[in-house]
């Protein structure tokens, strides 16, 4: 059959951005290793940062989703789609490049 590469968005290292949520692939959630995260945005580079925090310090991650409606509205991020994620082990953070 050749060299078939299977793709599953659930098991990928990406983030899907919708109007109200940021949904992380399972591999990204595993790397983050936290049920809570804070969100940041670098307007110049077009990068969303998702940093692991302790309970009560940030957004709850439920079924790989972060309810980010207010965050997305605050920074006027109105794009939708799937974007690659990079993991920064030192800072326990994920970076979503929107460009």
Residue pairs with C-beta under 8 A, 6 or more apart in sequence:
9 16
9 25
9 82
10 25
10 26
11 25
11 26
11 27
12 25
12 26
12 27
13 25
13 27
13 28
13 31
13 84
13 85
13 87
14 24
14 25
14 28
14 82
14 83
14 84
14 85
15 22
15 23
15 24
15 25
15 28
15 48
15 50
15 82
15 83
15 85
15 94
15 96
16 22
16 23
16 81
16 82
16 83
17 23
17 48
17 72
17 77
17 79
17 80
17 81
17 82
17 83
17 96
17 98
18 80
19 69
19 72
19 80
20 67
20 68
20 69
20 72
21 65
21 66
21 67
21 68
21 69
22 39
22 48
22 50
22 65
22 66
22 68
22 96
23 64
23 65
23 66
24 32
24 50
24 61
24 64
24 65
24 66
24 85
24 94
25 64
25 85
26 64
28 85
28 87
28 94
29 61
29 64
31 87
31 94
32 50
32 52
32 61
32 87
32 92
32 94
33 52
33 92
34 52
34 53
34 54
34 61
34 92
35 55
35 60
35 61
36 52
36 53
36 54
36 55
36 56
36 57
36 58
36 59
36 60
36 61
37 50
37 51
37 52
37 53
37 58
37 59
37 61
37 66
38 50
38 51
38 53
38 57
38 58
38 59
39 48
39 49
39 50
39 51
39 58
39 59
39 66
39 68
39 71
40 48
40 49
40 51
41 47
41 48
41 49
41 71
41 75
41 77
42 49
43 75
45 97
45 99
46 97
46 98
46 99
47 95
47 96
47 97
47 98
48 77
48 95
48 96
48 98
49 93
49 94
49 95
49 96
50 66
50 93
50 94
50 95
50 96
51 58
51 91
51 92
51 93
51 94
52 92
52 93
59 66
59 67
59 68
59 71
60 66
60 67
71 77
72 78
77 98
79 98
83 96
83 97
83 98
84 96
84 97
85 94
85 95
85 96
86 94
86 95
86 97
87 93
87 94
87 95
88 94
88 95
